[in-house]
Amino acid sequence: MSQHDATPPAAPAELDEATLEWVRKVFQHARTGDAEPLGALLAQGLPPNLRNERGDSLLMLACYHGHHDAARVLLEHGADPQLMNDASQTPLHGAAFKGDLAVTTLLLAHGAIPDHAGPSGKTALMFAAMFNRVDIARLLIEHGADPARRDADGVSAFDAANRMGAADTAALLAPRA
């Protein structure tokens, strides 16, 4: 049988309200940092890379909201720190944006790539620079983030810091002659 003769897969059945409520509860655990129930669900087979309608993974939500323990549990159960949401952001971008050094450190320790970027070319370092997150910018550079890298519009982390009035990160990232 050729690929043209194959029957297309059936459309997914509509989820009932109880299932939808359960899924909402799972995502709420990530948002509020309920590490213990998340760990129990993951141990029972919950996919660690489950994503919502915006493409946010459970890990993205835990990291964005600063829940170190929930993020650790997800990472220990195989959550992908490189998984991008629909805005082409990884959990590392979210942690840099929020200024969470502990979560940033955790993600890097679990294999997050410091210079990872989507189609826009924006890296976590650029987010840290824009919002004057000096400690995070330093940490990302120590882990290999390239301060000279430019996004799709040709903007570097230094340029982004200057545009946002983030003087401390601009000073850190200023090109040296």
Sequence and secondary structure as in RCSB ss.txt:
>XXXX:A:sequence
MSQHDATPPAAPAELDEATLEWVRKVFQHARTGDAEPLGALLAQGLPPNLRNERGDSLLMLACYHGHHDAARVLL
EHGADPQLMNDASQTPLHGAAFKGDLAVTTLLLAHGAIPDHAGPSGKTALMFAAMFNRVDIARLLIEHGADPARR
DADGVSAFDAANRMGAADTAALLAPRA
>XXXX:A:secstr
  TTTS          HHHHHHHHHHHHHHHHT HHHHHHHHHTT  TT B TT  BHHHHHHHTT HHHHHHHH
HTT  TT   TTS  HHHHHHHHT HHHHHHHHHTT  TT   TT   HHHHHHHTT HHHHHHHHHTT  TT B
 TTS BHHHHHHHTT HHHHHHH    
